[in-house]
Amino acid sequence: MIRIRKSTQADGARVLDIWRNAVDATHHFLSDDDRRAIESEVVALLPGAPLDLAVDDTDRAIGFMLLDGSHMEALFVDPAHHGAGVGRLLVEDALRRHPDLSTDVNEQNESAAGFYERLGFERCGRSARDGQGRPYPLIHLRHRAAAPSLPQHA
């Protein structure tokens, strides 16, 4: 059974392994130079970040998310567990705490955009570059429950 818990310093190496494996499986659009640069940023950030971990029966992390208030900064699942509901479990946990949850996905990562849309997120904007100014456009998403409703016309 998968459960969610807070990360500890002891989880740092495993979290980095999940990130590397997930990026290798899904971010083929990154140049080698950008991949290395992003990894150096991630290595400096993730091990000490307050993450929510999805763990298996042995307490081994199989996915994680990073929230900044009601914005999901990161969601990564070990590719060996893709399609098993791990990402959904993490997002649903975040939505219980933050019904107005938002996130961004790389435009080139169509499977991630589809994943969020199936969970009720709607596209609400686009940026031509990622948060570090690299040429990887971002799609901005917000959960439908938080989107303002449009007036109904008879």
MDTraj code that builds the backbone (N, CA, C; nanometers):
import mdtraj as md
import numpy as np

residues = "MET ILE ARG ILE ARG LYS SER THR GLN ALA ASP GLY ALA ARG VAL LEU ASP ILE TRP ARG ASN ALA VAL ASP ALA THR HIS HIS PHE LEU SER ASP ASP ASP ARG ARG ALA ILE GLU SER GLU VAL VAL ALA LEU LEU PRO GLY ALA PRO LEU ASP LEU ALA VAL ASP ASP THR ASP ARG ALA ILE GLY PHE MET LEU LEU ASP GLY SER HIS MET GLU ALA LEU PHE VAL ASP PRO ALA HIS HIS GLY ALA GLY VAL GLY ARG LEU LEU VAL GLU ASP ALA LEU ARG ARG HIS PRO ASP LEU SER THR ASP VAL ASN GLU GLN ASN GLU SER ALA ALA GLY PHE TYR GLU ARG LEU GLY PHE GLU ARG CYS GLY ARG SER ALA ARG ASP GLY GLN GLY ARG PRO TYR PRO LEU ILE HIS LEU ARG HIS ARG ALA ALA ALA PRO SER LEU PRO GLN HIS ALA".split()
xyz = np.array([
    [0.0832, -0.1180, 0.0000],
    [0.0000, 0.0000, 0.0000],
    [0.0882, 0.1251, 0.0000],
    [0.0535, 0.2182, -0.0829],
    [0.1287, 0.3427, -0.0932],
    [0.0741, 0.4414, 0.0095],
    [0.1649, 0.5074, 0.0790],
    [0.1237, 0.6125, 0.1722],
    [0.2107, 0.7352, 0.1483],
    [0.1684, 0.8463, 0.2062],
    [0.2409, 0.9721, 0.1900],
    [0.2963, 1.0142, 0.3249],
    [0.4216, 1.0582, 0.3230],
    [0.4841, 1.1116, 0.4440],
    [0.5770, 1.2259, 0.4048],
    [0.6209, 1.3004, 0.5036],
    [0.7159, 1.4088, 0.4816],
    [0.8562, 1.3503, 0.4634],
    [0.9364, 1.4177, 0.3840],
    [1.0733, 1.3726, 0.3620],
    [1.1616, 1.4075, 0.4815],
    [1.2723, 1.3346, 0.4911],
    [1.3763, 1.3632, 0.5899],
    [1.5089, 1.3727, 0.5150],
    [1.6127, 1.4162, 0.5845],
    [1.7460, 1.4244, 0.5221],
    [1.7883, 1.2883, 0.4668],
    [1.7490, 1.1812, 0.5331],
    [1.7876, 1.0465, 0.4904],
    [1.7293, 1.0095, 0.3540],
    [1.6275, 1.0818, 0.3080],
    [1.5641, 1.0528, 0.1793],
    [1.6337, 1.1211, 0.0617],
    [1.7301, 1.2070, 0.0892],
    [1.7903, 1.2904, -0.0144],
    [1.8416, 1.2155, -0.1358],
    [1.9203, 1.1110, -0.1160],
    [1.9777, 1.0378, -0.2294],
    [1.8682, 0.9705, -0.3116],
    [1.7702, 0.9131, -0.2456],
    [1.6615, 0.8453, -0.3181],
    [1.5792, 0.9447, -0.3989],
    [1.5527, 1.0619, -0.3422],
    [1.4773, 1.1649, -0.4134],
    [1.5519, 1.2060, -0.5405],
    [1.6823, 1.2223, -0.5300],
    [1.7608, 1.2582, -0.6492],
    [1.7562, 1.1467, -0.7530],
    [1.7607, 1.0220, -0.7089],
    [1.7488, 0.9096, -0.8034],
    [1.6142, 0.9130, -0.8749],
    [1.5068, 0.9387, -0.8009],
    [1.3739, 0.9470, -0.8630],
    [1.3728, 1.0585, -0.9659],
    [1.4252, 1.1747, -0.9295],
    [1.4276, 1.2885, -1.0222],
    [1.5041, 1.2517, -1.1498],
    [1.6247, 1.1975, -1.1334],
    [1.7068, 1.1621, -1.2505],
    [1.6350, 1.0602, -1.3392],
    [1.5823, 0.9548, -1.2790],
    [1.5153, 0.8506, -1.3571],
    [1.3920, 0.9047, -1.4289],
    [1.3146, 0.9874, -1.3598],
    [1.1935, 1.0434, -1.4208],
    [1.2284, 1.1392, -1.5341],
    [1.3275, 1.2242, -1.5137],
    [1.3678, 1.3179, -1.6191],
    [1.4228, 1.2414, -1.7390],
    [1.5034, 1.1393, -1.7138],
    [1.5565, 1.0593, -1.8251],
    [1.4440, 0.9938, -1.9048],
    [1.3355, 0.9578, -1.8376],
    [1.2240, 0.8897, -1.9041],
    [1.1284, 0.9846, -1.9747],
    [1.1233, 1.1109, -1.9328],
    [1.0176, 1.1992, -1.9838],
    [1.0641, 1.3304, -2.0445],
    [1.1871, 1.3709, -2.0203],
    [1.2333, 1.5031, -2.0643],
    [1.3376, 1.4919, -2.1756],
    [1.3042, 1.4185, -2.2794],
    [1.3974, 1.3975, -2.3905],
    [1.4278, 1.5263, -2.4652],
    [1.3464, 1.6275, -2.4476],
    [1.3614, 1.7546, -2.5179],
    [1.4747, 1.8407, -2.4622],
    [1.5246, 1.8107, -2.3420],
    [1.6313, 1.8917, -2.2830],
    [1.7631, 1.8687, -2.3553],
    [1.8367, 1.9763, -2.3796],
    [1.9715, 1.9608, -2.4342],
    [2.0597, 1.9026, -2.3237],
    [2.1707, 1.8404, -2.3621],
    [2.2609, 1.7828, -2.2621],
    [2.3125, 1.8893, -2.1660],
    [2.3485, 2.0068, -2.2195],
    [2.3990, 2.1148, -2.1341],
    [2.2926, 2.1611, -2.0357],
    [2.1692, 2.1788, -2.0836],
    [2.0621, 2.2221, -1.9941],
    [2.0294, 2.1142, -1.8916],
    [2.0320, 1.9908, -1.9317],
    [2.0056, 1.8797, -1.8389],
    [2.1062, 1.8830, -1.7243],
    [2.2346, 1.9024, -1.7573],
    [2.3384, 1.9081, -1.6537],
    [2.3195, 2.0302, -1.5632],
    [2.2881, 2.1445, -1.6227],
    [2.2688, 2.2670, -1.5440],
    [2.1501, 2.2524, -1.4492],
    [2.0414, 2.1971, -1.4998],
    [1.9227, 2.1779, -1.4160],
    [1.9532, 2.0789, -1.3041],
    [2.0261, 1.9729, -1.3368],
    [2.0589, 1.8748, -1.2335],
    [2.1411, 1.9380, -1.1219],
    [2.2338, 2.0265, -1.1549],
    [2.3135, 2.0895, -1.0487],
    [2.2248, 2.1750, -0.9582],
    [2.1233, 2.2397, -1.0151],
    [2.0283, 2.3175, -0.9341],
    [1.9454, 2.2245, -0.8451],
    [1.9026, 2.1135, -0.9017],
    [1.8199, 2.0175, -0.8284],
    [1.8990, 1.9544, -0.7138],
    [2.0243, 1.9196, -0.7388],
    [2.1088, 1.8594, -0.6352],
    [2.1243, 1.9549, -0.5167],
    [2.1301, 2.0846, -0.5454],
    [2.1435, 2.1837, -0.4380],
    [2.0122, 2.2048, -0.3625],
    [1.8988, 2.1824, -0.4281],
    [1.7682, 2.2137, -0.3693],
    [1.6972, 2.0949, -0.3045],
    [1.6816, 1.9865, -0.3784],
    [1.5889, 1.8805, -0.3361],
    [1.6206, 1.8111, -0.2044],
    [1.7461, 1.7713, -0.1783],
    [1.7688, 1.6932, -0.0557],
    [1.7230, 1.7617, 0.0730],
    [1.7257, 1.8937, 0.0782],
    [1.6833, 1.9633, 0.1992],
    [1.5457, 2.0250, 0.1907],
    [1.4780, 2.0075, 0.0786],
    [1.3464, 2.0692, 0.0589],
    [1.2386, 1.9926, 0.1362],
    [1.1323, 2.0620, 0.1776],
    [1.0220, 1.9955, 0.2488],
    [0.9290, 1.9246, 0.1502],
    [0.9611, 1.8022, 0.1186],
    [0.8882, 1.7261, 0.0174],
    [0.7815, 1.6380, 0.0804],
    [0.6795, 1.6104, 0.0020],
    [0.5830, 1.5063, 0.0349],
    [0.6240, 1.3852, -0.0474],
    [0.6473, 1.2740, 0.0191],
    [0.6907, 1.1518, -0.0482],
    [0.5788, 1.0496, -0.0540],
    [0.5693, 0.9822, -0.1671],
    [0.4884, 0.8612, -0.1772],
    [0.5854, 0.7465, -0.1520],
    [0.5524, 0.6623, -0.0553],
    [0.6413, 0.5514, -0.0202],
    [0.5659, 0.4192, -0.0291],
    [0.6423, 0.3137, -0.0568],
    [0.5820, 0.1808, -0.0671],
    [0.5777, 0.1141, 0.0705],
    [0.5432, -0.0141, 0.0724],
    [0.5297, -0.0883, 0.1983],
    [0.6590, -0.0962, 0.2782],
    [0.7727, -0.0805, 0.2106],
    [0.9019, -0.0865, 0.2791],
    [0.9527, 0.0520, 0.3172],
    [0.8700, 0.1550, 0.2994],
    [0.9035, 0.2949, 0.3274],
    [1.0050, 0.3509, 0.2272],
    [1.0149, 0.2878, 0.1119],
    [1.1037, 0.3372, 0.0054],
    [1.0262, 0.4388, -0.0782],
    [1.0858, 0.5561, -0.0969],
    [1.0218, 0.6603, -0.1766],
    [1.0089, 0.6149, -0.3214],
    [0.8890, 0.6368, -0.3789],
    [0.8653, 0.6030, -0.5197],
    [0.8153, 0.7240, -0.5979],
    [0.7943, 0.8342, -0.5278],
    [0.7535, 0.9586, -0.5917],
    [0.7586, 1.0709, -0.4908],
    [0.7594, 1.1942, -0.5416],
    [0.7604, 1.3078, -0.4503],
    [0.6979, 1.4293, -0.5160],
    [0.6550, 1.5225, -0.4308],
    [0.6098, 1.6528, -0.4789],
    [0.6635, 1.7599, -0.3857],
    [0.6782, 1.8790, -0.4433],
    [0.7214, 1.9967, -0.3691],
    [0.6157, 2.1036, -0.3870],
    [0.5582, 2.1468, -0.2765],
    [0.4572, 2.2524, -0.2793],
    [0.5168, 2.3814, -0.2255],
    [0.4758, 2.4915, -0.2860],
    [0.5059, 2.6252, -0.2356],
    [0.3705, 2.6927, -0.2195],
    [0.3143, 2.6825, -0.1000],
    [0.1775, 2.7285, -0.0801],
    [0.0847, 2.6439, -0.1653],
    [0.0035, 2.7091, -0.2478],
    [-0.0909, 2.6357, -0.3324],
    [-0.0364, 2.6110, -0.4729],
    [0.0952, 2.6243, -0.4897],
    [0.1563, 2.5967, -0.6202],
    [0.2455, 2.4733, -0.6096],
    [0.2217, 2.3759, -0.6965],
    [0.3043, 2.2565, -0.7006],
    [0.4261, 2.2863, -0.7871],
    [0.5415, 2.2953, -0.7226],
    [0.6659, 2.3256, -0.7928],
    [0.7224, 2.2029, -0.8633],
    [0.6973, 2.0855, -0.8082],
    [0.7549, 1.9639, -0.8662],
    [0.6693, 1.8434, -0.8306],
    [0.6607, 1.7520, -0.9255],
    [0.5973, 1.6217, -0.9050],
    [0.6735, 1.5233, -0.9921],
    [0.7389, 1.4276, -0.9280],
    [0.8156, 1.3275, -1.0012],
    [0.7884, 1.1906, -0.9414],
    [0.7706, 1.0931, -1.0299],
    [0.7439, 0.9548, -0.9898],
    [0.8468, 0.8659, -1.0577],
    [0.8997, 0.7713, -0.9822],
    [0.9938, 0.6752, -1.0391],
    [0.9264, 0.6077, -1.1586],
    [0.9931, 0.6047, -1.2749],
    [0.9306, 0.5457, -1.3943],
    [0.8823, 0.4019, -1.3747],
    [0.9435, 0.3276, -1.2842],
    [0.8980, 0.1909, -1.2576],
    [0.7565, 0.1896, -1.1994],
    [0.7101, 0.3060, -1.1527],
    [0.5773, 0.3156, -1.0915],
    [0.4833, 0.4061, -1.1703],
    [0.5245, 0.4474, -1.2909],
    [0.4346, 0.5281, -1.3747],
    [0.3092, 0.4468, -1.4056],
    [0.1957, 0.5128, -1.4018],
    [0.0692, 0.4470, -1.4333],
    [0.0083, 0.3684, -1.3191],
    [0.0708, 0.3724, -1.2014],
    [0.0212, 0.2950, -1.0870],
    [-0.0570, 0.3803, -0.9872],
    [-0.0826, 0.5060, -1.0202],
    [-0.1608, 0.5918, -0.9320],
    [-0.0807, 0.6714, -0.8306],
    [0.0517, 0.6653, -0.8387],
    [0.1361, 0.7360, -0.7418],
    [0.1222, 0.8873, -0.7583],
    [0.1334, 0.9350, -0.8809],
    [0.1189, 1.0780, -0.9063],
    [-0.0190, 1.1278, -0.8680],
    [-0.1206, 1.0513, -0.9029],
    [-0.2587, 1.0877, -0.8682],
    [-0.2736, 1.0992, -0.7164],
    [-0.2196, 1.0039, -0.6422],
    [-0.2284, 1.0063, -0.4963],
    [-0.1648, 1.1335, -0.4399],
    [-0.0485, 1.1708, -0.4917],
    [0.0187, 1.2922, -0.4451],
    [-0.0627, 1.4171, -0.4786],
    [-0.1137, 1.4244, -0.6018],
    [-0.1929, 1.5411, -0.6415],
    [-0.3207, 1.5494, -0.5584],
    [-0.3873, 1.4379, -0.5372],
    [-0.5101, 1.4394, -0.4570],
    [-0.4819, 1.4844, -0.3142],
    [-0.3675, 1.4445, -0.2598],
    [-0.3287, 1.4896, -0.1264],
    [-0.3089, 1.6412, -0.1262],
    [-0.2437, 1.6930, -0.2280],
    [-0.2222, 1.8381, -0.2378],
    [-0.3547, 1.9118, -0.2535],
    [-0.4463, 1.8563, -0.3316],
    [-0.5766, 1.9210, -0.3526],
    [-0.6600, 1.9261, -0.2247],
    [-0.6462, 1.8272, -0.1380],
    [-0.7180, 1.8309, -0.0103],
    [-0.6722, 1.9510, 0.0729],
    [-0.5453, 1.9829, 0.0635],
    [-0.4912, 2.0963, 0.1393],
    [-0.5073, 2.2286, 0.0659],
    [-0.5039, 2.2228, -0.0666],
    [-0.5057, 2.3442, -0.1496],
    [-0.5994, 2.3239, -0.2687],
    [-0.7300, 2.3452, -0.2513],
    [-0.8236, 2.3271, -0.3628],
    [-0.7935, 2.4185, -0.4813],
    [-0.7187, 2.5253, -0.4569],
    [-0.6829, 2.6193, -0.5635],
    [-0.5456, 2.5868, -0.6224],
    [-0.5071, 2.4611, -0.6181],
    [-0.3745, 2.4169, -0.6618],
    [-0.3451, 2.4567, -0.8062],
    [-0.2222, 2.5035, -0.8266],
    [-0.1743, 2.5349, -0.9612],
    [-0.0403, 2.4662, -0.9813],
    [-0.0002, 2.4545, -1.1072],
    [0.1298, 2.3982, -1.1407],
    [0.1669, 2.4422, -1.2811],
    [0.2890, 2.4145, -1.3196],
    [0.3382, 2.4418, -1.4541],
    [0.3995, 2.3140, -1.5087],
    [0.3856, 2.2926, -1.6392],
    [0.4514, 2.1793, -1.7038],
    [0.5204, 2.2281, -1.8296],
    [0.6294, 2.1611, -1.8630],
    [0.6955, 2.1923, -1.9894],
    [0.6016, 2.1596, -2.1039],
    [0.5902, 2.2512, -2.1965],
    [0.5020, 2.2325, -2.3114],
    [0.5379, 2.1062, -2.3898],
    [0.6660, 2.0726, -2.3923],
    [0.7104, 1.9542, -2.4659],
    [0.6743, 1.8238, -2.3949],
    [0.6355, 1.8312, -2.2702],
    [0.6001, 1.7121, -2.1925],
    [0.4485, 1.6925, -2.1985],
    [0.4014, 1.6485, -2.3151],
    [0.2576, 1.6352, -2.3389],
    [0.1911, 1.5350, -2.2448],
    [0.2634, 1.4314, -2.2061],
    [0.2022, 1.3329, -2.1166],
    [0.1740, 1.3947, -1.9798],
    [0.2601, 1.4847, -1.9326],
    [0.2356, 1.5510, -1.8039],
    [0.1147, 1.6431, -1.8134],
    [0.1051, 1.7187, -1.9217],
    [-0.0105, 1.8075, -1.9391],
    [-0.1393, 1.7257, -1.9409],
    [-0.1394, 1.6138, -2.0115],
    [-0.2569, 1.5270, -2.0159],
    [-0.2907, 1.4689, -1.8797],
    [-0.1897, 1.4316, -1.8044],
    [-0.2098, 1.3793, -1.6687],
    [-0.2857, 1.4807, -1.5836],
    [-0.2383, 1.6042, -1.5825],
    [-0.3043, 1.7070, -1.5010],
    [-0.4447, 1.7376, -1.5519],
    [-0.4617, 1.7416, -1.6815],
    [-0.5947, 1.7700, -1.7366],
    [-0.6940, 1.6601, -1.6992],
    [-0.6500, 1.5346, -1.6972],
    [-0.7381, 1.4251, -1.6547],
    [-0.7769, 1.4379, -1.5075],
    [-0.6946, 1.5074, -1.4298],
    [-0.7237, 1.5272, -1.2873],
    [-0.8010, 1.6558, -1.2608],
    [-0.8458, 1.7223, -1.3675],
    [-0.9305, 1.8395, -1.3500],
    [-0.8594, 1.9729, -1.3575],
    [-0.7364, 1.9747, -1.4042],
    [-0.6653, 2.1011, -1.4216],
    [-0.6979, 2.1592, -1.5581],
    [-0.6972, 2.2913, -1.5649],
    [-0.7222, 2.3617, -1.6907],
    [-0.6047, 2.4528, -1.7215],
    [-0.5779, 2.4663, -1.8508],
    [-0.4721, 2.5575, -1.8938],
    [-0.5179, 2.7006, -1.8691],
    [-0.4299, 2.7790, -1.8071],
    [-0.4665, 2.9177, -1.7770],
    [-0.3590, 3.0159, -1.8217],
    [-0.2607, 2.9679, -1.8955],
    [-0.1575, 3.0574, -1.9456],
    [-0.0396, 2.9809, -2.0011],
    [0.0548, 3.0572, -2.0541],
    [0.1746, 2.9989, -2.1146],
    [0.2880, 3.0991, -2.1024],
    [0.4070, 3.0497, -2.0776],
    [0.5281, 3.1314, -2.0782],
    [0.6208, 3.0763, -2.1851],
    [0.6877, 3.1640, -2.2574],
    [0.7765, 3.1216, -2.3658],
    [0.9034, 3.0550, -2.3139],
    [0.9385, 3.0818, -2.1888],
    [1.0601, 3.0255, -2.1295],
    [1.0273, 2.9660, -1.9931],
    [1.1157, 2.8784, -1.9467],
    [1.0947, 2.8207, -1.8141],
    [1.1349, 2.9215, -1.7062],
    [1.1248, 2.8825, -1.5817],
    [1.1509, 2.9727, -1.4704],
    [1.2930, 3.0228, -1.4606],
    [1.3862, 2.9552, -1.5265],
    [1.5257, 2.9978, -1.5270],
    [1.5625, 3.0688, -1.6567],
    [1.4635, 3.0958, -1.7411],
    [1.4883, 3.1677, -1.8658],
    [1.5348, 3.0807, -1.9810],
    [1.5275, 2.9497, -1.9639],
    [1.5681, 2.8594, -2.0724],
    [1.4545, 2.8478, -2.1743],
    [1.4891, 2.8111, -2.2989],
    [1.3880, 2.8088, -2.4061],
    [1.2970, 2.6856, -2.4040],
    [1.2377, 2.6595, -2.2883],
    [1.1450, 2.5482, -2.2735],
    [1.0126, 2.6060, -2.2236],
    [0.9182, 2.6308, -2.3148],
    [0.7921, 2.6949, -2.2759],
    [0.7184, 2.6160, -2.1673],
    [0.6487, 2.6906, -2.0841],
    [0.5693, 2.6322, -1.9764],
    [0.4212, 2.6541, -2.0017],
    [0.3429, 2.5526, -1.9712],
    [0.1974, 2.5642, -1.9689],
    [0.1593, 2.5830, -1.8222],
    [0.0814, 2.6859, -1.7935],
    [0.0348, 2.7121, -1.6576],
    [-0.1026, 2.6469, -1.6414],
    [-0.1186, 2.5732, -1.5332],
    [-0.2418, 2.4985, -1.5072],
    [-0.2965, 2.5330, -1.3693],
    [-0.4265, 2.5334, -1.3588],
    [-0.4936, 2.5553, -1.2299],
    [-0.6074, 2.4543, -1.2205],
    [-0.6266, 2.4023, -1.0989],
    [-0.7337, 2.3049, -1.0810],
    [-0.8684, 2.3713, -1.1058],
    [-0.9531, 2.2995, -1.1747],
    [-1.0842, 2.3501, -1.2166],
    [-1.1648, 2.4062, -1.0989],
    [-1.1552, 2.3469, -0.9820],
    [-1.2306, 2.3950, -0.8657],
    [-1.1919, 2.5374, -0.8289],
    [-1.0700, 2.5790, -0.8672],
    [-1.0227, 2.7135, -0.8329],
    [-1.0464, 2.8136, -0.9446],
    [-1.0785, 2.7644, -1.0643],
    [-1.0968, 2.8548, -1.1785],
    [-1.2266, 2.9324, -1.1618],
    [-1.2233, 3.0626, -1.1898],
    [-1.3477, 3.1397, -1.1793],
    [-1.4483, 3.0906, -1.2820],
    [-1.5728, 3.0809, -1.2411],
    [-1.6748, 3.0353, -1.3356],
    [-1.7167, 3.1512, -1.4245],
    [-1.7457, 3.1193, -1.5469],
    [-1.7894, 3.2206, -1.6426],
    [-1.9388, 3.2430, -1.6265],
    [-1.9838, 3.3671, -1.6474],
    [-2.1279, 3.3920, -1.6360],
    [-2.2041, 3.3119, -1.7406],
    [-2.3172, 3.2617, -1.7005],
    [-2.4019, 3.1847, -1.7914],
    [-2.4985, 3.2795, -1.8617],
    [-2.5078, 3.2682, -1.9928],
    [-2.5999, 3.3515, -2.0711],
    [-2.7143, 3.2651, -2.1221],
    [-2.8345, 3.3163, -2.1083],
    [-2.9529, 3.2409, -2.1520],
    [-2.9718, 3.2521, -2.3008],
])
top = md.Topology()
chain = top.add_chain()
for i, resn in enumerate(residues, 1):
    res = top.add_residue(resn, chain, resSeq=i)
    for name in ("N", "CA", "C"):
        top.add_atom(name, md.element.get_by_symbol(name[0]), res)
traj = md.Trajectory(xyz[None], top)
